[in-house]
Amino acid sequence: MEIVYNLAQIEEVAQQLIKNLKTKTWLFYGGMGVGKTTLIKAIVKELGGQDKGSSPTFSIVNEYELKNDKMYHFDLYRIKNLEEAYNFGIEDYLDSKHYVFIEWPEQIESILTDAIDKINITAIAQEQRKIVVKE
């Protein structure tokens, strides 16, 4: 799946992803400032989350209560290796049956199962983004 959108369309993009992605583990790829957290905030809202969402850069993980579920939102930018992820219990989150959204997943790719969706976001212009999804 490929989506080109303006930032003003972020809610519609969130709805489209929710409707079309088949897993609850979504990996978000893209450069710094491309809009990974902004998209995740929109998805939290569309899934019925009351929390506005924020980047878990310093906390590593944020938990959101959704209408009928939970979401764990990770920002792994600051971890140095897989051992650090094991130290905070990444495998428990991955096995939780809840939504798990991971920004900067490169450090833990070796432990991920096939039940994931990969979302690559690139900036095309100041207000325009392109998403390519791979299952």
C-alpha positions, 0 to 999 in steps of 0.5 A, a space after each residue: 500500500 502506498 499513500 501520498 498525503 498532505 498533513 491536513 489529511 492525517 486523520 483520514 490516513 490514520 483511518 485508512 491504516 487502521 482499516 487496512 493493516 492486519 496486525 497489531 504490531 506496527 513499525 514506523 520508519 523514517 527520518 527525524 522530524 518526518 512525522 512518525 509521532 504525529 501519525 501515531 497521535 492521529 491513530 491513537 485518536 482514531 482508535 478512541 484514545 482519550 490521551 493526546 499522545 506524545 513522543 516517548 523519546 525519554 520514557 522509551 514507552 507510553 501506554 494509551 488506553 483505547 476505546 476497546 484495547 491498549 496501545 504501547 508506543 515505543 521510541 527506541 531512538 535512544 537505545 543502543 542495542 537489543 540487550 537494553 530492549 530486553 532489560 525493559 521487557 520488550 518481549 512482554 509488550 510484543 506478546 501482549 496482544 495489544 497494539 504495539 507501535 515502534 518508532 526506530 525499530 532497527 535495534 530489535 528487528 531480529 526478535 520480531 515475528 512475521 506478524 508485523 506491518 512496516 510503515 515507511 514515511 518520507 517527506 516529499 515537500 514541506 506539508 506532504 508525506 508519502 507512506 509505503 506499507 509492507 506487511 
